[in-house]
Amino acid sequence: MIKTKNIELLPKKIAIFPLTGAVLFPGTQLPLNIFEPRYVEMIDNALASPGRVIGMIQPSKPGEKTLKKVGCLGRISTFNEAEDNRYLITLSGTIRFEIEEELNTTTAYRQIIPDYSKYNSDLEHQNVDTIDRSKLLALVKRYLENRKILADWEIIKETPTEQLINYSGILVPFTSEEKQLLLESKTIITRSHVLEALYQSYIFDGPNKKSDQLH
C-alpha cells in the first residue's frame, strides 16, 4: 500500500493501462473490468509486486499508440478473479505523473518511467476552503436536470467538495478531452474552475452536447 508523501519513494517504473475515456484522479476509485490477455498478465504481475500499482493514461486519440501527457498512478485496492479469466479490480488514485520515458520491454503490456515531480501536492491535504461549494452544487443540479440524469441528490449534497470535483471527472459523461483537461488542471482549485466551465457549457449549449446518462 502506498502511503508515502515523499515522491522519491514512489515506483520508478510502472506498467500502464491506456484506455480512452477512463481517467483516474488522486483520492478517487475507479472500477475496471480487465479481460484482454496482456492486461490480465499486467494485473497478475502488479498483484505480485509490493505496491500493487499501475498507471492509467489515455491514448492521444482512440486506437493510437501515442499517449496523453498526464496519467495517474493507481493502487489495486480490491480485485476479484472471474471464471472466464477476467479481473474485476478497483484502482485507488494516488498521484499524477508525466511520462519521462517509455521502456523497451519483453512484456505484452507497456511500461514507463514516470515523472511525479510536478504533482507532489497530490499527496498532501487539498485545501478547498476557497471553492464556492454552493455555486458548484447549483451547477451540478442544473446539469443533471438539463441532461435528464437521475441521481441521488441527497448523496451528492453530502459528498465532500474534493470528491464532488474529482468524481465528476470520472462519473459524468464528459468527452475524453474534457476529462483530460480536468486531470491536467494543476490544483483542485483550478480543476473546480474548469469543471464549472464545463458544466456551464453543457447547460447552455443544451442538446448540441453529447451524453445523456451517467456511466
C-alpha positions in Angstrom: 0.0 0.0 0.0 1.3 3.5 -0.9 1.1 5.9 2.0 4.2 7.9 1.4 4.2 11.7 1.0 7.7 11.5 -0.5 7.8 11.1 -4.3 11.3 9.7 -4.0 9.7 6.5 -2.5 7.2 6.1 -5.4 7.8 3.4 -8.0 10.4 4.3 -10.5 8.9 2.1 -13.2 5.2 1.3 -13.8 3.0 -0.7 -16.1 0.4 1.5 -17.9 -3.1 0.8 -19.0 -4.0 3.1 -21.9 -7.8 3.5 -22.1 -9.8 6.2 -23.8 -12.4 7.8 -21.6 -11.1 6.3 -18.4 -9.5 8.8 -16.2 -8.3 8.3 -12.6 -7.9 11.2 -10.2 -5.9 11.2 -6.9 -8.2 10.2 -4.0 -10.8 8.5 -6.2 -11.6 4.9 -7.0 -12.1 3.6 -10.5 -13.7 0.1 -11.1 -12.3 -1.7 -14.2 -13.1 -5.0 -16.0 -9.8 -6.5 -17.2 -10.2 -9.1 -19.9 -7.6 -8.6 -22.6 -4.8 -11.2 -22.1 -1.9 -8.7 -22.0 -3.7 -6.7 -19.3 -4.6 -9.8 -17.3 -0.9 -10.5 -17.3 -0.3 -6.9 -16.2 -2.6 -7.3 -13.2 -1.1 -10.7 -12.4 2.3 -9.1 -12.2 1.0 -6.0 -10.3 -0.6 -8.1 -7.7 2.6 -10.0 -7.2 4.6 -6.7 -6.6 4.8 -4.9 -3.3 3.0 -1.8 -4.3 0.2 -3.4 -6.5 0.2 -0.3 -8.7 -0.4 0.5 -12.4 -0.7 3.8 -14.3 -3.9 4.9 -16.0 -3.5 7.1 -19.0 -5.4 8.0 -22.1 -4.2 7.4 -25.7 -3.8 10.7 -27.6 -6.6 9.6 -29.8 -8.6 6.3 -29.8 -6.6 3.5 -31.3 -3.4 5.5 -31.4 -0.1 4.3 -29.8 0.9 7.8 -28.7 -0.3 8.8 -25.2 -1.6 11.9 -23.4 0.8 14.0 -21.4 -0.6 13.2 -18.0 -1.8 10.0 -16.3 -2.4 8.9 -12.7 -0.8 6.2 -10.6 -3.4 3.8 -9.1 -3.1 1.1 -6.4 -5.2 -2.1 -6.9 -7.3 -1.8 -3.7 -9.7 -4.6 -4.5 -9.8 -7.4 -7.0 -11.9 -10.4 -7.9 -10.9 -13.2 -10.4 -13.8 -14.1 -12.7 -14.1 -17.7 -14.0 -13.5 -16.6 -17.6 -10.0 -15.3 -16.9 -11.1 -11.8 -16.2 -10.2 -9.5 -13.3 -12.7 -7.1 -11.7 -10.5 -4.6 -9.9 -10.8 -1.2 -8.2 -8.0 1.3 -8.6 -7.4 3.9 -5.9 -5.8 7.1 -7.4 -2.5 8.2 -5.7 -0.6 10.8 -7.7 -0.5 12.1 -11.3 2.6 11.7 -13.5 4.1 12.6 -16.8 5.9 10.1 -19.0 9.6 10.6 -18.7 10.4 7.6 -20.9 8.7 4.6 -22.4 10.7 1.4 -21.9 11.5 -1.4 -24.3 10.2 -4.5 -22.5 9.5 -8.1 -23.2 6.1 -7.9 -21.6 3.0 -7.7 -23.8 1.9 -4.5 -21.9 3.7 -1.2 -21.9 5.9 0.2 -19.2 7.2 3.6 -18.5 9.4 5.7 -16.2 7.0 8.2 -14.6 7.9 11.8 -13.6 5.9 12.8 -10.5 7.8 16.0 -9.8 5.0 18.4 -10.8 2.3 16.7 -8.7 3.8 16.4 -5.3 0.8 18.3 -3.9 -1.4 15.3 -4.9 0.0 13.5 -1.8 -0.9 16.4 0.5 -4.2 17.6 2.0 -6.2 19.5 -0.5 -7.5 22.9 0.7 -10.9 23.5 -0.8 -12.0 26.4 1.5 -11.9 29.0 -1.3 -14.1 27.0 -3.6 -17.7 28.2 -3.8 -19.4 24.9 -2.9 -23.0 26.3 -3.2 -22.3 27.5 -6.8 -20.8 24.2 -7.7 -23.8 22.3 -6.3 -26.2 24.6 -8.2 -24.3 23.8 -11.5 -24.4 20.1 -10.8 -28.1 20.2 -10.1 -28.8 22.3 -13.3 -26.7 19.9 -15.3 -28.5 16.8 -14.1 -31.9 18.5 -14.7 -30.8 19.7 -18.2 -29.5 16.3 -19.2 -32.4 14.4 -17.5 -30.0 12.3 -15.5 -31.4 10.5 -12.5 -29.1 10.7 -9.5 -29.4 10.6 -5.7 -29.3 14.3 -4.8 -29.1 13.8 -1.1 -25.9 11.8 -1.5 -24.5 14.4 -3.9 -25.2 17.2 -1.3 -23.3 15.2 1.4 -20.3 14.5 -0.8 -17.1 16.3 0.3 -16.1 19.1 -2.1 -12.8 17.5 -3.3 -14.7 14.2 -4.1 -17.5 16.2 -5.8 -15.0 17.7 -8.1 -12.8 14.7 -8.8 -15.6 12.2 -9.2 -17.3 14.5 -11.6 -14.3 13.7 -13.9 -15.0 10.0 -13.5 -18.8 9.6 -13.4 -20.1 12.5 -15.5 -20.0 11.5 -19.2 -17.7 14.3 -20.4 -15.7 13.7 -23.5 -12.3 12.1 -23.2 -10.7 15.5 -24.0 -12.7 17.3 -21.3 -11.8 14.6 -18.8 -8.1 15.0 -19.7 -8.5 18.8 -19.2 -9.7 18.2 -15.7 -6.9 15.8 -15.0 -4.3 18.2 -16.1 -5.6 21.1 -14.0 -2.7 21.8 -11.7 -4.6 22.1 -8.4 -8.0 21.2 -7.0 -8.9 25.0 -7.3 -8.1 25.2 -11.0 -9.9 21.9 -11.5 -13.0 23.3 -9.9 -12.9 26.3 -12.2 -12.6 24.1 -15.3 -15.4 21.9 -14.0 -17.7 24.8 -13.5 -17.0 26.0 -17.1 -17.7 22.5 -18.4 -21.0 22.3 -16.5 -22.0 25.7 -17.8 -21.2 24.8 -21.4 -23.3 21.7 -21.2 -26.2 23.6 -19.5 -26.2 26.5 -22.0 -25.3 24.5 -25.2 -28.2 22.1 -24.4 -28.9 19.3 -26.9 -25.8 20.1 -29.0 -23.7 18.5 -26.4 -23.3 14.7 -26.2 -24.0 12.4 -23.3 -27.3 11.7 -21.6 -26.6 9.3 -18.7 -24.0 8.6 -16.0 -21.7 5.7 -16.7 
